[in-house]
Amino acid sequence: MIRRFLLGAASAAAVVAVVPAAMAADLPAYEAPMAAVAVPSFTWTGPYIGAQAGYSWGRTINRKADGLVVGGYAGYNYQFDGSPVVIGIETDFNYADIDAKRTFSRATTDWNGATRARLGYAFDRFLAYGTAGVAYADREIKVRGAGKDDTTAFGWTVGGGVEYAATDEVSIRADYRYADYGKDKFNFNGFDTKSKYTEHRVMGGVAYKFTSPF
């Protein structure tokens, strides 16, 4: 009697052990969810070079001075991590066809440029920025019957603009700048005179940003 009871208990225990194992084998295998892959967001950080063109107008020798400006620029932007704030530095150099005429005199500017700091606020691929720095330009004045004189003028410039990153590498921009080159002395056959030059400028440009950091 006892023997039969022990055999029955052993058989029941074997069934209890086998059934859960069989049920577990029929269940689908659990797979851990794949880790989310972070997609890098756009950043303005990096060096860049670009080409630009626009129109300049201002005053010198008490006359309007205006003309076309075509040139290039290069700089470096840094966007703080997790922040829309962008800082940078940029320099540009341009060919200019700017002149002002009076009855007996003419003032011309053949080239100009500037080195400026930039401070911007990014809306993802849109950037609004302000800029300020040092400006420099060629100045020449000719006086009929008295000759000509030229100098390199230095002054300050301030302005701002908007920029859009069409791709991770290519961006387009439009900006405005005002420059004050101060008052320079010119000599004509022993006769000295001073002339001031101020300038407004609107420019459009396209730039290529290098993805590899320096």
Beta strands, then each sheet from edge to edge (+ up, - down):
strand 1: 46-60
strand 2: 63-79
strand 3: 85-101
strand 4: 105-123
strand 5: 126-143
strand 6: 147-165
strand 7: 170-188
strand 8: 191-209
sheet 1: 1+ 2- 3+ 4- 5+ 6- 7+ 8- 1+
end
